[in-house]
Structure formats: structure tokens, C-alpha cells
Amino acid sequence: MQPDSARREARISWSRRAGRRRRRCTSPSRHLIARRWTRSTRRRLGAGGRDNGAPGLRSRYHPGYYAAYVLDPDGNNVEAVFHDRSVSS
């Protein structure tokens, strides 16, 4: 079981599209996105996954959408996202 602080840190959701899954972890800061992406990418690349997008703003979703993506060995997208509400359009 995770400590309370870890449970508050991230919300995880799964969605399915075209037979593949997407795991989305919502983070409270950009810093944690970069840290998670570094650890996750290293681990998944070692297991046969691949990088699917370094940490950065994804303004096509909304102006403060900051995310990073990794594909696991089965082709499922693992996304870490931070919704920065201080960024305006």
C-alpha cells in the first residue's frame, strides 16, 4: 500500500483505444513529470519499450498541458501529465 503522500501525488487512469491501452498518470508538477519520465523510460527501454515523447508542453490539447510519453513493450502508451492552469491561451 502506498503512503498517503504518494496516493495524493498521482492519479492513474486507463483507457482503451484500437486494442491498445493508455495509462495516464496525473502529476502535481512539471518537475515530477521529468523525473518520472527519466526513470520510466530507462526501465521500459530495458524491457523492450520505446520513447514516445520527451517532457514538454502539448498545446494542441490545451495551453498548460505538459506531458511525456513512453510505449511499453506491448505498444501501450504510458503518459505522465501535468495540467498547468497558470498558463493562459
Backbone torsions as a table, in degrees:
resi	resn	phi	psi	omega
1	MET	NA	137.6	-179.4
2	GLN	-78.8	148.2	172.8
3	PRO	-65.7	159.7	-178.8
4	ASP	-54.0	-40.5	-178.2
5	SER	-62.8	-38.8	179.5
6	ALA	-69.7	-37.3	178.6
7	ARG	-66.4	-35.4	178.3
8	ARG	-73.5	-26.6	-174.9
9	GLU	-65.5	-38.7	-174.1
10	ALA	-139.1	141.2	170.6
11	ARG	-108.6	131.5	-177.1
12	ILE	-115.5	133.3	176.8
13	SER	-135.8	152.4	177.0
14	TRP	-116.7	143.4	170.7
15	SER	-139.0	157.7	-177.7
16	ARG	-122.5	134.7	179.9
17	ARG	-147.6	127.1	177.7
18	ALA	52.7	41.1	176.7
19	GLY	79.7	-5.9	178.8
20	ARG	-110.0	161.5	-179.6
21	ARG	-110.3	156.2	173.2
22	ARG	-127.7	125.2	177.0
23	ARG	-105.6	121.2	-178.3
24	ARG	-113.8	122.5	175.9
25	CYS	-108.5	117.9	178.7
26	THR	-89.2	129.8	-175.0
27	SER	-114.9	154.3	179.1
28	PRO	-83.4	-5.1	-179.0
29	SER	-157.3	158.5	175.3
30	ARG	-64.6	-39.3	-179.2
31	HIS	-55.6	-44.6	-179.8
32	LEU	-68.2	-30.9	175.8
33	ILE	-60.9	-50.2	-178.7
34	ALA	-61.1	-43.1	-179.7
35	ARG	-65.1	-45.5	178.6
36	ARG	-63.4	-42.5	-178.4
37	TRP	-61.1	-42.4	179.4
38	THR	-61.1	-49.4	179.8
39	ARG	-65.8	-46.9	-176.4
40	SER	-64.3	-42.6	-179.1
41	THR	-63.6	-47.1	178.6
42	ARG	-56.8	-47.0	-178.0
43	ARG	-65.9	-45.9	-177.3
44	ARG	-72.5	-34.9	176.2
45	LEU	-63.9	-39.0	177.4
46	GLY	-65.3	-24.3	-178.9
47	ALA	-99.4	7.0	178.1
48	GLY	101.6	6.0	177.7
49	GLY	-84.3	-171.5	177.3
50	ARG	-152.2	156.2	178.0
51	ASP	-65.2	136.9	179.7
52	ASN	-128.2	15.8	177.9
53	GLY	144.2	113.7	179.4
54	ALA	-66.7	161.5	178.5
55	PRO	-56.3	135.4	178.1
56	GLY	177.0	169.6	177.2
57	LEU	-71.8	139.4	177.1
58	ARG	-121.9	77.1	-172.8
59	SER	-67.8	-12.6	176.7
60	ARG	-67.0	-22.3	177.0
61	TYR	-87.2	-53.2	169.3
62	HIS	-168.8	160.8	-171.6
63	PRO	-56.8	-29.4	-178.2
64	GLY	-105.3	18.8	-178.1
65	TYR	-81.8	106.6	-178.2
66	TYR	-113.0	122.2	-173.7
67	ALA	-149.4	165.6	173.4
68	ALA	-140.9	150.4	-174.0
69	TYR	-134.2	143.3	175.0
70	VAL	-138.0	138.5	173.2
71	LEU	-95.7	131.5	176.4
72	ASP	-78.9	173.5	-177.2
73	PRO	-58.9	-22.6	178.8
74	ASP	-89.6	1.4	179.6
75	GLY	88.6	6.4	176.8
76	ASN	-76.8	138.7	-179.0
77	ASN	-87.3	126.3	176.0
78	VAL	-109.3	119.6	-173.5
79	GLU	-120.4	133.6	170.2
80	ALA	-110.1	127.4	-174.3
81	VAL	-134.3	143.8	173.6
82	PHE	-127.1	128.2	178.1
83	HIS	-98.0	99.0	-177.9
84	ASP	-85.6	101.0	-176.8
85	ARG	-76.6	-9.5	179.4
86	SER	-80.5	-14.5	178.9
87	VAL	-86.6	125.8	-180.0
88	SER	-106.9	163.0	-178.2
89	SER	-79.7	NA	NA
